[in-house]
Amino acid sequence: MSTVAPEVRGAQPAPTPPVRHGTCRLVVIIDGTEYRLTRSPAARNAWHLKRLAEPRRGTVYCVLTHKNVVTCSCPDTIINGAVCKHVLALRAVGLVSRRAKPEAVLAARNLEGGAS
């Protein structure tokens, strides 16, 4: 019984990889509103959230983490002193450390336990 030897192929150049170029965006949906996330060019642990839906389209909020304290530039945090939805969403996604304490929580604790 005879067998046919497999066809010997010479050295072939490796196929060129496909060219991949383009852009991608990180979009987070918070309470049905889309926000585009970008890294802050000025700070290492900061994220800019640009609102993509009406009303207040184009408004940019900044979530900053510094020395294990996280703060946001939205009116909920600045005026009301509340932990805002932006901080909670970035924490849920994993972009903000779970150990970082919101500035509003630290301020409330200082009011309660502060000296009179």
C-alpha positions in Angstrom: 0.0 0.0 0.0 1.4 3.3 -0.9 0.8 6.7 0.6 1.0 10.1 -0.9 3.4 12.4 0.7 1.9 15.7 1.8 2.6 18.6 -0.4 5.6 20.5 0.8 5.1 24.3 0.8 8.0 26.7 0.8 8.4 29.4 3.4 5.5 31.7 3.2 5.5 35.2 4.5 3.2 35.7 7.5 -0.1 37.3 6.5 -0.3 41.0 7.3 -2.6 41.8 10.2 -5.7 43.9 9.5 -5.4 47.6 9.9 -7.4 48.7 12.9 -7.8 52.3 13.5 -10.7 54.2 14.9 -12.1 55.6 18.0 -14.1 54.3 20.9 -16.0 56.0 23.6 -16.9 55.0 27.2 -20.5 55.9 27.8 -22.2 55.3 31.2 -26.0 55.5 31.6 -27.0 56.8 35.0 -30.8 56.9 35.7 -31.5 56.7 31.9 -29.2 59.6 31.1 -26.1 59.0 29.0 -22.7 60.5 30.1 -19.5 60.2 28.1 -16.5 59.5 30.2 -13.0 60.9 29.6 -9.9 60.9 31.7 -9.0 64.3 33.1 -5.8 65.6 31.5 -4.9 67.5 34.6 -5.3 64.9 37.4 -4.4 61.2 37.5 -7.4 60.0 39.4 -10.1 62.2 37.9 -12.9 61.5 35.4 -14.9 64.0 33.3 -18.6 63.1 32.7 -20.2 65.0 29.9 -24.0 64.9 29.8 -25.3 63.8 26.4 -29.0 64.2 26.9 -31.3 67.2 27.2 -31.9 69.2 29.5 -28.4 70.5 30.4 -26.8 68.8 27.4 -23.0 69.4 27.4 -22.7 69.9 31.1 -19.4 68.5 32.4 -19.0 67.1 35.9 -15.7 66.1 37.4 -15.2 63.2 39.8 -11.9 63.4 41.6 -10.2 61.0 44.0 -7.4 62.4 46.2 -6.0 60.7 49.3 -8.8 58.3 49.5 -11.5 61.0 49.4 -13.8 61.3 46.4 -15.7 64.4 45.4 -17.8 65.5 42.5 -18.4 69.0 41.0 -22.2 68.5 40.5 -24.7 70.7 42.4 -26.0 67.8 44.5 -22.6 67.5 46.2 -21.7 71.3 46.3 -25.1 72.7 47.3 -26.8 69.8 49.2 -23.8 68.0 50.5 -25.1 64.7 49.3 -23.3 61.7 47.8 -24.1 62.1 44.2 -25.1 59.5 41.6 -22.0 60.2 39.6 -19.7 59.0 42.4 -21.9 56.0 43.0 -22.0 55.0 39.3 -18.2 55.3 38.9 -17.7 53.3 42.0 -20.1 50.6 40.7 -18.2 50.4 37.4 -14.9 50.2 39.2 -13.3 53.5 38.1 -13.4 54.9 41.7 -12.1 52.8 44.6 -14.7 51.3 46.9 -12.4 52.4 49.8 -12.6 56.0 48.9 -14.9 58.0 51.2 -17.2 60.5 49.6 -16.4 64.1 50.8 -20.1 64.6 51.8 -19.9 61.6 54.2 -16.7 63.0 55.8 -18.3 66.5 56.1 -21.4 65.0 57.8 -19.3 63.1 60.3 -17.3 66.1 61.2 -20.5 68.1 61.9 -21.8 65.4 64.1 -18.6 64.6 66.0 -17.0 68.0 65.9 -16.2 70.1 68.9 -18.9 72.6 70.0 
